Amino acid sequence: MFKLLILDVDGVLTTGLKTYDIKGQVISKTFSDRDFTAIKQFICSNVKVIFLSGDSQINSIIAKNRKVDFFYSRGSTGQLSKSECAKKILLENNLQSEQVIFVGDDLFDVEMRDYCKLMVCPNNSHYLMKENSDLVLSTKSGEGCIQELFEYMVANQLINPPTIEKVILRDSEENIKY
């Protein structure tokens, strides 16, 4: 039974495109609200969700507002190492890799293969990620791929869907202002 869903953010929850200001700072990214609904559904199905990203500037704030745990995948030297984070995540949550789903899109995500039972990627992922994944979604990055994953999990009876009321309650707990 799956107990944890680890999500790369940029290129999975976002389109992978960023807008920069004249100083080179990221000022916007595009996310899909359908993915945020699917994340709520996973959580309400008793699957913990964690964002794992090398961008703490924006993605950690998104995670905080959505009440999702965030792990920064760059060490103190700035080197990207998702596998080091995965070891810590599994240890802190007292889980084995057989209980984990990971969704990533890029070359840097391939190293997560040893830390999950089900490795998933969007349709427009790096070719090595596609080669190492158990499931290549038909959806592209930032266009509802987590929604597609949730529907796949339910259709294949890998998780039980929550009630709509439970998802609505979870939604009201988030710190999102519209």
N, C-alpha and C positions, 0 to 999 in steps of 0.2 A: 504494500500500500504506500502510495506517495504521500509524503508529509511536508515536503519543502519544494518550492519553486524559486530558483535563482534566475533573475533576469538581468542581462546586460541591458543598458538603457539606450545609448546612442546607436542607432541602426537596428534596434528591435522595437522599443517603444516610440522612438522618433524615426523620422524619415532618414536620418543620418546627415541631413543638411542643416547648416548653422548660418545665422546671419551675424556678421561682425560689424562693430563700429570702426571709426577711423583710427582708433588706437589698437585695433586688433583684438578687442574683447568680444566674446560671444554675447549677443544681445537677444537672440531668440532661437528657439528650436520648435519643431512641429511634432506634437503628440496626438494620438487618437483617443478620443473619449471612450470609444468602444473597448479599447484595451484596459482603460481604468475600470470600466464596468466588469470586464472579465477578471481583473485582479481582485475586485471585491467578491466576485463569485468564487474564485479559488479560496480566498480567505474564509468565506462563509461555508465552504466545503471542507474546512479543517486542514487546508494546505497553507502553511505559512509562506509568505512571499518576501523575498529580499531583493533589493536592487544592488547590483555589483557594477561599479563604474570607475573609470579613471578620471571622470570629471566630477569633482565635488562642488564646484562653484554653483551650478544650476541644479544638477541631479539630486544632490543631497537635500536641497530645499523642496523640490518636488516630492521626494520620499517623505520628508517630515510633514508636509501639508497633507499627504495622502495616508499618513500613519503607517508607513512601510519602513522596515529596517533598511539602513543603507550601509554598505561597506565600500570604502575607498580602496581601489585596487592598485594604487601606487604607494610604494614603500617610502620611507623617509628620504631615500635618495632620489625619488621621483620615478624609479623603475617600475614598469607595469608588471604585476604578477598576480593574475587571478587565481592561480593554483595555490599560492600561499594564503590568500583570503579564503579559498574553499576549505583548506585544512582547518582554519580557525572557525569558520562557519559551522562545519560538521561537528567539531569538538564542542563548541558552545551550545549547540542545539542537540547534542547527544544523538546524532544520526549517522547512519551508514550511507554510502553512495547509492545503494539500492533503493533508497527512499527519496531520492532527489531527481528533479527535472531541472535541466538547465536550458535556457534559450539565449543564444548568441548569434552574431552575424559575421564576425571579422576574424582575421588570422589570429588575433590575440586571444580569441575565445576557444580555440582548438585545444589548448592545454587543460580545459575543464573536463575533457573526455573521461578521465580517471575518477572524477568526483561526482558522477551522476549515472543513473541507470538509463534515463531517457534524455538524449541530447537532441535539441530541436533548433532549427534555424529558419528565418524568413526566406522566401523564394529568391531574393536578390542578394544573398549572402556571398561571401568570399568562397571560391571554389573548394578550398581545403576544409572550410566549415561544412559545406555540403557533403563532402566525401566522408567526414567523420560523424555526421549526424545520423540518428536513427529515423528522424522525420524531417523532411524538407516541406515546409508549409507552402501552400499555393499563394498565400498573401505576401506582399512586399512589406518591408520595414515601415513602421509607423502608419500602416493602413489597416490595422485590426488583426495582426497576427496572433496576439494573445487571446483574442476572442475566438479565432479559428482553433487554437490549441485547446481552449476550454471546451468547445463544442466537440472536438475530437475525443477528448478525455471522457466526456459524458457519453457520447455515442458508442465508445468502446468499453463502457462500464469500468473505467479506471478510477473514476471518482463519482460520487453521488452529488447531483446538483442541489444547491440550497433553495430554500423558499424565497420567493420574491420579497416577502416582508423582511426576511433576515438581511438581504442585500440592501434594501432601502434603509434599514436601521444602520448598517455599516456606513452607507453613504452619508448619513446625517452626522456621523462621528468625525468625518474628515474636516480639515481646516481649509476649505476652499470657498472663496468669495467670488460670486459671479456678478 
